[in-house]
Amino acid sequence: MEVENKKEIMEMIRKAGSEEYETSWDEKGIPKSKKKSEIKKGRISRARGARFELKVRGDLEVQGWILDKWTNNLDLEENKIVKAKRKYNPFMKLMIIGTGFPDFIAFKKTSEKNYDILGIEVKLNGILSKIEKEKCKWYLKNETFSKILIAKKGEKKSAIEYVDFKERYGE
């Protein structure tokens, strides 16, 4: 056995037996260890994001927008919109909907026969990843949405700030 592999295996064994780490095995039987403190941070962060998402939804509904969860995603390799994959939560034993990008679709009647259709992506910090930026550009180029707004936490505690994707990132 090579020295590098031996060190790696010994480190896995140490983590598996440690109280600091939680170990699970993937479908191939390979152990994956995560720090318990990091797991807790992730759980808290996801909960904060979900609460903020509900707050944004309520705010836009008060402004007269009709909102729904966007359950599609964009496959950049195939260059088409596909149904978003559902996630399974083994602890609650249910399928979670809500993995689409952007988070919401919103529409509002502007005239007798016209509607504004927006894509709303909710981010606490307001920063999109490179892939998310590419998806936004595709949606705007293909006229899926007339505008994409990024909802982020404002300066004041309860404020919500909406940033137009085109204004922030250009085309």
Contact map, one row per residue, 1 for C-alpha under 8 A:
111011000000000000000000000000000000000000000000000000000000000000000000000000000000000000000000000000000000000000000000000000000000000000000000000000000000000000000000000
111111000000000000000000000000000000000000000000000000000000000000000000000000000000000000000000000000000000000000000000000000000000000000000000000000000000000000000000000
111111100000000000000000000000000000000000000000000000000000000000000000000000000000000000000000000000000000000000000000000000000000000000000000000000000000000000000000000
011111110000000000000000000000000000000000000000000000000000000000000000000000000000000000000000000000000000000000000000000000000000000000000000000000000000000000000000000
111111111000000000000000000000000000000000000000000000000000000000000000000000000000000000000000000000000000000000000000000000000000000000000000000000000000000000000000000
111111111100000000000000000000000000000000000000000000000000000000000000000000000000000000000000000000000000000000000000000000000000000000000000000000000000000000000000000
001111111110000000000000000000000000000000000000000000000000000000000000000000000000000000000000000000000000000000000000000000000000000000000000000000000000000000000000000
000111111111000000000000000000000000000000000000000000000000000000000000000000000000000000000000000000000000000000000000000000000000000000000000000000000000000000000000000
000011111111100000000000000000000000000000000000000000000000000000000000000000000000000000000000000000000000000000000000000000000000000000000000000000000000000000000000000
000001111111110000000000000000000000000000000000000000000000000000000000000000000000000000000000000000000000000000000000000000000000000000000000000000000000000000000000000
000000111111111000000000000000000000000000000000000000000000000000000000000000000000000000000000000000000000000000000000000000000000000000000000000000000000000000000000000
000000011111111100000000000000101000000000000000000000000000000000000000000000000000000000000000000000000000000000000000000000000000000000000000000000000000000000000000000
000000001111111110000000000000000000000000000000000000000000000000000000000000000000000000000000000000000000000000000000000000000000000000000000000000000000000000000000000
000000000111111111000000000000000000000000000000000000000000000000000000000000000000000000000000000000000000000000000000000000000000000000000000000000000000000000000000000
000000000011111111011110000000001000000000000000000000000000000000000000000000000000000000000000000000000000000000000000000000000000000000000000000000000000000000000000000
000000000001111111001110000000001000000000000000000000000000000000000000000000000000000000000000000000000000000000000000000000000000000000000000000000000000000000000000000
000000000000111111101000000000000000000000000000000000000000000000000000000000000000000000000000000000000000000000000000000000000000000000000000000000000000000000000000000
000000000000011111111000000000000000000000000000000000000000000000000000000000000000000000000000000000000000000000000000000000000000000000000000000000000000000000000000000
000000000000000011111100000000000000000000000000000000000000000000000000000000000000000000000000000000000000000000000000000000000000000000000000000000000000000000000000000
000000000000001001111100000000000011100000000000000000000000000000000000000000000000000000000000000000000000000000000000000000000000000000000000000000000000000000000000000
000000000000001111111110000000001111000000000000000000000000000000000000000000000000000000000000000000000000000000000000000000000000000000000000000000000000000000000000000
000000000000001100111111000000001111000000000000000000000000000000000000000000000000000000000000000000000000000000000000000000000000000000000000000000000000000000000000000
000000000000001100001111100000111100000000000000000000000000000000000000000000000000000000000000000000000000000000000000000000000000000000000000000000000000000000000000000
000000000000000000000111110000111000000000000000000000000000000000000000000000000000000000000000000000000000000000000000000000000000000000000000000000000000000000000000000
000000000000000000000011111111110000000000000000000000000000000000000000000000000000000000000000000000000000000000000000000000000000000000000000000000000000000000000000000
000000000000000000000001111111110000000000000000000000000000000000000000000000000000000000000000000000000000000000000000000000000000000000000000000000000000000000000000000
000000000000000000000000111111000000000000000000000000000000000000000000000000000000000000000000000000000000000000000000000000000000000000000000000000000000000000000000000
000000000000000000000000111111000000000000000000000000000000000000000000000000000000000000000000000000000000000000000000000000000000000000000000000000000000000000000000000
000000000000000000000000111111100000000000000000000000000000000000000000000000000000000000000000000000000000000000000000000000000000000000000000000000000000000000000000000
000000000000000000000000111111110000000000000000000000000000000000000000000000000000000000000000000000000000000000000000000000000000000000000000000000000000000000000000000
000000000001000000000011110011111000000000000000000000000000000000000000000000000000000000000000000000000000000000000000000000000000000000000000000000000000000000000000000
000000000000000000000011110001111100000000000000000000000000000000000000000000000000000000000000000000000000000000000000000000000000000000000000000000000000000000000000000
000000000001001100001111000000111110000000000000000000000000000000000000000000000000000000000000000000000000000000000000000000000000000000000000000000000000000000000000000
000000000000000000001110000000011111011000000000000000000000000000000000000000000000000000000000000000000000000000000000000000000000000000000000000000000000000000000000000
000000000000000000011100000000001111111000000000000000000000000000000000000000000000000000000000000000000000000000000000000000000000000000000000000000000000000000000000000
000000000000000000011100000000000111111100000000000000000000000000000000000000000000000000000000000000000000000000000000000000000000000000000000000000000000000000000000000
000000000000000000010000000000000011111110000000000000000000000000000000000000000000000000000000000000000000000000000000000000000000000000000000000000000000000000000000000
000000000000000000000000000000000111111111000000000000000000000000000000000000000000000000000000000000000000000000000000000000000000000000000000000000000000000000000000000
000000000000000000000000000000000111111111100000000000000000000000000000000000000000000000000000000000000000000000000000000000000000000000000000000000000000000000000000000
000000000000000000000000000000000001111111110000000000000000000000000000000000000000000000000000000000000000000000000000000000000000000000000000000000000000000000000000000
000000000000000000000000000000000000111111111000000000000000000000000000000000000000000000000000000000000000000000000000000000000000000000000000000000000000000000000000000
000000000000000000000000000000000000011111111100000000000000000000000000000000000000000000000000000000000000000000000000000000000000000000000000000000000000000000000000000
000000000000000000000000000000000000001111111110000000000000000000000000000000000000000000000000000000000000000000000000000000000000000000000000000000000000000000000000000
000000000000000000000000000000000000000111111111000000000000000000000000000000000000000000000000000000000000000000000000000000000000000000000000000000000000000000000000000
000000000000000000000000000000000000000011111111100000000000000000000000000000000000000000000000000000000000000000000000000000000000000000000000000000000000000000000000000
000000000000000000000000000000000000000001111111110000000000000000000000000000000000000000000000000000000000000000000000000000000000000000000000000000000000000000000000000
000000000000000000000000000000000000000000111111111000000000000000000000000000000000000000000000000000000000000000000000000000000000000000000000000000000000000000000000000
000000000000000000000000000000000000000000011111111100000000000000000000000000000000000000000000000000000000000000000000000000000000000000000000000000000000000000000000000
000000000000000000000000000000000000000000001111111110000000000000000000000000000000000000000000000000000000000000000000001100000000000000000000000000000000000000000000000
000000000000000000000000000000000000000000000111111111000000000000000000000000000000000000000000000000000000000000000000000000000000000000000000000000000000000000000000000
000000000000000000000000000000000000000000000011111111100000000000000000000000000000000000000000000000000000000000000000000000000000000000000000000000000000000000000000000
000000000000000000000000000000000000000000000001111111110000000000000000000000000000000000000000000000000000000000000000010100000000000000000000000000000000000000000000000
000000000000000000000000000000000000000000000000111111111000000000000000000000000000000000000000000000000000000000000000010000000000000000000000000000000000000000000000000
000000000000000000000000000000000000000000000000011111111100000000000000000000000000000000000000000000000000000000000000000000000000000000000000000000000000000000000000000
000000000000000000000000000000000000000000000000001111111110000000000000000000000000000000000000000000000000000000000000000000000000000000000000000000000000000000000000000
000000000000000000000000000000000000000000000000000111111111000000000000000000000000000000000000000000000000000000000000010000000000000000000000000000100000000100000000000
000000000000000000000000000000000000000000000000000011111111100000100000000000000000000000000000000000000000000000000000000000000000000000000000000000000000000000000000000
000000000000000000000000000000000000000000000000000001111111110000000000000000000000000000000000000000000000000000000000000000000000000000000000000000000000000000000000000
000000000000000000000000000000000000000000000000000000111111111000000000000000000000000000000000000000000000000000000000000000000000000000000000000000000000000000000000000
000000000000000000000000000000000000000000000000000000011111111111100000000000000000000000000000000000000000000000000000000000000000000000000000000000000000000000000000000
000000000000000000000000000000000000000000000000000000001111111111100000000000000000000000000000000000000000000000000000000000000000000000000000000000000000000000000000000
000000000000000000000000000000000000000000000000000000000111111110000000000000000000000000000000000000000000000000000000000000000000000000000000000000000000000000000000000
000000000000000000000000000000000000000000000000000000000011111110000000000000000000000000000000000000000000000000000000000000000000000000000000000000000000000000000000000
000000000000000000000000000000000000000000000000000000000001111111000000000000000000000000000000000000000001000000000000000000000000000000000000000000000000000000000000000
000000000000000000000000000000000000000000000000000000000001111111100000000000000000000000000000000000000111000000000000000000000000000000000000000000000000000000000000000
000000000000000000000000000000000000000000000000000000000001100111110000000000000000000000000000000000000111000000000000000000000000000000000000000000000000000000000000000
000000000000000000000000000000000000000000000000000000001001100011111000000000000000000000000000000000011110000000000000000000000000000000000000000000000000000000000000000
000000000000000000000000000000000000000000000000000000000000000001111100000000000000000000000000000000011100000000000000000000000000000000000000000000000000000000000000000
000000000000000000000000000000000000000000000000000000000000000000111110000000000000000000000000010100111000000000000000000000000000000000000000000000000000000000000000000
000000000000000000000000000000000000000000000000000000000000000000011111000000000000000000000000010111111000000000000000000000000000000000000000000000000000000000000000000
000000000000000000000000000000000000000000000000000000000000000000001111100000000011000000000000111110000000000000000000000000000000000000000000000000000000000000000000000
000000000000000000000000000000000000000000000000000000000000000000000111110000001111000000000000001110000000000000000000000000000000000000000000000000000000000000000000000
000000000000000000000000000000000000000000000000000000000000000000000011111000001111000000000000001111000000000000000000000000000000000000000000000000000000000000000000000
000000000000000000000000000000000000000000000000000000000000000000000001111100111100000000000000000010000000000000000000000000000000001000000000000000000000000000000000000
000000000000000000000000000000000000000000000000000000000000000000000000111111111100000000000000000000000000000000000000000000000000000000000000000000000000000000000000000
000000000000000000000000000000000000000000000000000000000000000000000000011111110000000000000000000000000000000000000000000000000000001000000000000000000000000000000000000
000000000000000000000000000000000000000000000000000000000000000000000000001111100000000000000000000000000000000000000000000000000000000000000000000000000000000000000000000
000000000000000000000000000000000000000000000000000000000000000000000000001111110000000000000000000000000000000000000000000000000000000000000000000000000000000000000000000
000000000000000000000000000000000000000000000000000000000000000000000000011111111000000000000000000000000000000000000000000000000000000000000000000000000000000000000000000
000000000000000000000000000000000000000000000000000000000000000000000000011101111100000000000000000000000000000000000000000000000000000000000000000000000000000000000000000
000000000000000000000000000000000000000000000000000000000000000000000001111000111110000000000000000000000000000000000000000000000000000000000000000000000000000000000000000
000000000000000000000000000000000000000000000000000000000000000000000001111000011111000000000000000000000000000000000000000000000000000000000000000000000000000000000000000
000000000000000000000000000000000000000000000000000000000000000000000011100000001111100000000000000100000000000000000000000000000000000000000000000000000000000000000000000
000000000000000000000000000000000000000000000000000000000000000000000011100000000111110000000000011100000000000000000000000000000000000000000000000000000000000000000000000
000000000000000000000000000000000000000000000000000000000000000000000000000000000011111000000000001100000000000000000000000000000000000000000000000000000000000000000000000
000000000000000000000000000000000000000000000000000000000000000000000000000000000001111100000011111000000000000000000000000000000000000000000000000000000000000000000000000
000000000000000000000000000000000000000000000000000000000000000000000000000000000000111110000011101000000000000000000000000000000000000000000000000000000000000000000000000
000000000000000000000000000000000000000000000000000000000000000000000000000000000000011111001111000000000000000000000000000000000000000000000000000000000000000000000000000
000000000000000000000000000000000000000000000000000000000000000000000000000000000000001111111111000000000000000000000000000000000000000000000000000000000000000000000000000
000000000000000000000000000000000000000000000000000000000000000000000000000000000000000111111100000000000000000000000000000000000000000000000000000000000000000000000000000
000000000000000000000000000000000000000000000000000000000000000000000000000000000000000011111000000000000000000000000000000000000000000000000000000000000000000000000000000
000000000000000000000000000000000000000000000000000000000000000000000000000000000000000011111100000000000000000000000000000000000000000000000000000000000000000000000000000
000000000000000000000000000000000000000000000000000000000000000000000000000000000000000111111110000000000000000000000000000000000000000000000000000000000000000000000000000
000000000000000000000000000000000000000000000000000000000000000000000000000000000000000111011111000000000000000000000000000000000000000000000000000000000000000000000000000
000000000000000000000000000000000000000000000000000000000000000000000000000000000000011110001111100000000000000000000000000000000000000000000000000000000000000000000000000
000000000000000000000000000000000000000000000000000000000000000000000000000000000000011110000111110000000000000000000000000000000000000000000000000000000000000000000000000
000000000000000000000000000000000000000000000000000000000000000000000010000000000000011000000011111000000000000000000000000000000000000000000000000000000000000000000000000
000000000000000000000000000000000000000000000000000000000000000000001110000000000001010000000001111100100000000000000000000000000000000000000000000000000000000000000000000
000000000000000000000000000000000000000000000000000000000000000000000011100000000001111000000000111110100000000000000000000000000000000000000000000000000000000000000000000
000000000000000000000000000000000000000000000000000000000000000000001111100000000011100000000000011111100000000000000000000000000000000000000000000000000000000000000000000
000000000000000000000000000000000000000000000000000000000000000000000111110000000000000000000000001111110000000000000000100000000001000000000000000000000000000000000000000
000000000000000000000000000000000000000000000000000000000000000000000100100000000000000000000000000111111000000000000011110000000000000000000000000000000000000000000000000
000000000000000000000000000000000000000000000000000000000000000000001100000000000000000000000000011111111000000000000011110000000000000000000000000000000000000000000000000
000000000000000000000000000000000000000000000000000000000000000000111100000000000000000000000000000011111100000000000011100000000000000000000000000000000000000000000000000
000000000000000000000000000000000000000000000000000000000000000000111100000000000000000000000000000001111110000000001111000000000000000000000000000000000000000000000000000
000000000000000000000000000000000000000000000000000000000000000011110000000000000000000000000000000000011111000000001111000000000000000000000000000000000000000000000000000
000000000000000000000000000000000000000000000000000000000000000011100000000000000000000000000000000000001111100000111100000000000000000000000000000000000000000000000000000
000000000000000000000000000000000000000000000000000000000000000111000000000000000000000000000000000000000111110000111000000000000000000000000000000000000000000000000000000
000000000000000000000000000000000000000000000000000000000000000000000000000000000000000000000000000000000011111111110000000000000000000000000000000000000000000000000000000
000000000000000000000000000000000000000000000000000000000000000000000000000000000000000000000000000000000001111111110000000000000000000000000000000000000000000000000000000
000000000000000000000000000000000000000000000000000000000000000000000000000000000000000000000000000000000000111111100000000000000000000000000000000000000000000000000000000
000000000000000000000000000000000000000000000000000000000000000000000000000000000000000000000000000000000000111111000000000000000000000000000000000000000000000000000000000
000000000000000000000000000000000000000000000000000000000000000000000000000000000000000000000000000000000000111111100000000000000000000000000000000000000000000000000000000
000000000000000000000000000000000000000000000000000000000000000000000000000000000000000000000000000000000000111111110000000000000000000000000000000000000000000000000000000
000000000000000000000000000000000000000000000000000000000000000000000000000000000000000000000000000000000011111011111000000000000000000000000000000000000000000000000000000
000000000000000000000000000000000000000000000000000000000000000000000000000000000000000000000000000000000011110001111100000000000000000000000000010000000000000000000000000
000000000000000000000000000000000000000000000000000000000000000000000000000000000000000000000000000000001111000000111110000000000000000000000000111000000000000000000000000
000000000000000000000000000000000000000000000000000000000000000000000000000000000000000000000000000000001110000000011111000000000000000000000000111110000000000000000000000
000000000000000000000000000000000000000000000000000000000000000000000000000000000000000000000000000001111100000000001111100000000000000000000000101110000000000000000000000
000000000000000000000000000000000000000000000000000000000000000000000000000000000000000000000000000001111100000000000111110000000000000000000000000111100000000000000000000
000000000000000000000000000000000000000000000000000000000000000000000000000000000000000000000000000011110000000000000011111000000000000000000000000111100000000000000000000
000000000000000000000000000000000000000000000000000110010000000000000000000000000000000000000000000001100000000000000001111101000000000000000000000001110000000000000000000
000000000000000000000000000000000000000000000000100000000000000000000000000000000000000000000000000000000000000000000000111111110000000000000000000001111000000000000000000
000000000000000000000000000000000000000000000000100100000000000000000000000000000000000000000000000000000000000000000000011111000000000000000000000000111000000000000000000
000000000000000000000000000000000000000000000000000000000000000000000000000000000000000000000000000000000000000000000000001111100000000000000000000000011000000000000000000
000000000000000000000000000000000000000000000000000000000000000000000000000000000000000000000000000000000000000000000000011111110000000000000000000001111000000000000000000
000000000000000000000000000000000000000000000000000000000000000000000000000000000000000000000000000000000000000000000000001011111000000000000000000000000000000000000000000
000000000000000000000000000000000000000000000000000000000000000000000000000000000000000000000000000000000000000000000000001001111101100000000000000000000000000000000000000
000000000000000000000000000000000000000000000000000000000000000000000000000000000000000000000000000000000000000000000000000000111111100000000000000000000000000000000000000
000000000000000000000000000000000000000000000000000000000000000000000000000000000000000000000000000000000000000000000000000000011111110000000000000000000000000000000000000
000000000000000000000000000000000000000000000000000000000000000000000000000000000000000000000000000000000000000000000000000000001111111000000000000000000000000000000000000
000000000000000000000000000000000000000000000000000000000000000000000000000000000000000000000000000010000000000000000000000000011111111100000000000000000000000000000000000
000000000000000000000000000000000000000000000000000000000000000000000000000000000000000000000000000000000000000000000000000000011111111110000000000000000000000000000000000
000000000000000000000000000000000000000000000000000000000000000000000000000000000000000000000000000000000000000000000000000000000111111111000000000000000000000000000000000
000000000000000000000000000000000000000000000000000000000000000000000000010100000000000000000000000000000000000000000000000000000011111111100000000000000000000000000000000
000000000000000000000000000000000000000000000000000000000000000000000000000000000000000000000000000000000000000000000000000000000001111111110000000100000000000000001000000
000000000000000000000000000000000000000000000000000000000000000000000000000000000000000000000000000000000000000000000000000000000000111111111000000000000000000000000000001
000000000000000000000000000000000000000000000000000000000000000000000000000000000000000000000000000000000000000000000000000000000000011111111100000000000000000000000000000
000000000000000000000000000000000000000000000000000000000000000000000000000000000000000000000000000000000000000000000000000000000000001111111111100000000000000000000000000
000000000000000000000000000000000000000000000000000000000000000000000000000000000000000000000000000000000000000000000000000000000000000111111111111100000000000000000000000
000000000000000000000000000000000000000000000000000000000000000000000000000000000000000000000000000000000000000000000000000000000000000011111111000000000000000000000000000
000000000000000000000000000000000000000000000000000000000000000000000000000000000000000000000000000000000000000000000000000000000000000001111111000000000000000000000000000
000000000000000000000000000000000000000000000000000000000000000000000000000000000000000000000000000000000000000000000000000000000000000000111111110000000000000000000000000
000000000000000000000000000000000000000000000000000000000000000000000000000000000000000000000000000000000000000000000000000000000000000000111111110000000000000000000000000
000000000000000000000000000000000000000000000000000000000000000000000000000000000000000000000000000000000000000000001110000000000000000000110011111100000000000000000000000
000000000000000000000000000000000000000000000000000000000000000000000000000000000000000000000000000000000000000000011100000000000000000000010011111100000000000000000000000
000000000000000000000000000000000000000000000000000000000000000000000000000000000000000000000000000000000000000000001110000000000000000000010000111110000000000000011100000
000000000000000000000000000000000000000000000000000000000000000000000000000000000000000000000000000000000000000000000111100000000000000100010000111111000000000000011100000
000000000000000000000000000000000000000000000000000000000000000000000000000000000000000000000000000000000000000000000111100000000000000000000000001111100000000001111000000
000000000000000000000000000000000000000000000000000000000000000000000000000000000000000000000000000000000000000000000001111001000000000000000000000111110000000001111000000
000000000000000000000000000000000000000000000000000000010000000000000000000000000000000000000000000000000000000000000001111101000000000000000000000011111000000111100000000
000000000000000000000000000000000000000000000000000000000000000000000000000000000000000000000000000000000000000000000000011111000000000000000000000001111100000111100000000
000000000000000000000000000000000000000000000000000000000000000000000000000000000000000000000000000000000000000000000000001111000000000000000000000000111110111110000000000
000000000000000000000000000000000000000000000000000000000000000000000000000000000000000000000000000000000000000000000000000000000000000000000000000000011111111110000000000
000000000000000000000000000000000000000000000000000000000000000000000000000000000000000000000000000000000000000000000000000000000000000000000000000000001111101000000000000
000000000000000000000000000000000000000000000000000000000000000000000000000000000000000000000000000000000000000000000000000000000000000000000000000000000111111000000000000
000000000000000000000000000000000000000000000000000000000000000000000000000000000000000000000000000000000000000000000000000000000000000000000000000000001111111000000000000
000000000000000000000000000000000000000000000000000000000000000000000000000000000000000000000000000000000000000000000000000000000000000000000000000000001101111100000000000
000000000000000000000000000000000000000000000000000000000000000000000000000000000000000000000000000000000000000000000000000000000000000000000000000000001111111110000000000
000000000000000000000000000000000000000000000000000000010000000000000000000000000000000000000000000000000000000000000000000000000000000000000000000000111100011111000000000
000000000000000000000000000000000000000000000000000000000000000000000000000000000000000000000000000000000000000000000000000000000000000000000000000000111100001111100000000
000000000000000000000000000000000000000000000000000000000000000000000000000000000000000000000000000000000000000000000000000000000000000000000000000011110000000111110000000
000000000000000000000000000000000000000000000000000000000000000000000000000000000000000000000000000000000000000000000000000000000000000000000000000011110000000011111011000
000000000000000000000000000000000000000000000000000000000000000000000000000000000000000000000000000000000000000000000000000000000000000000000000001111000000000001111111000
000000000000000000000000000000000000000000000000000000000000000000000000000000000000000000000000000000000000000000000000000000000000000100000000001111000000000000111111110
000000000000000000000000000000000000000000000000000000000000000000000000000000000000000000000000000000000000000000000000000000000000000000000000001100000000000000011111111
000000000000000000000000000000000000000000000000000000000000000000000000000000000000000000000000000000000000000000000000000000000000000000000000000000000000000000111111110
000000000000000000000000000000000000000000000000000000000000000000000000000000000000000000000000000000000000000000000000000000000000000000000000000000000000000000111111110
000000000000000000000000000000000000000000000000000000000000000000000000000000000000000000000000000000000000000000000000000000000000000000000000000000000000000000001111111
000000000000000000000000000000000000000000000000000000000000000000000000000000000000000000000000000000000000000000000000000000000000000000000000000000000000000000001111111
000000000000000000000000000000000000000000000000000000000000000000000000000000000000000000000000000000000000000000000000000000000000000010000000000000000000000000000100111
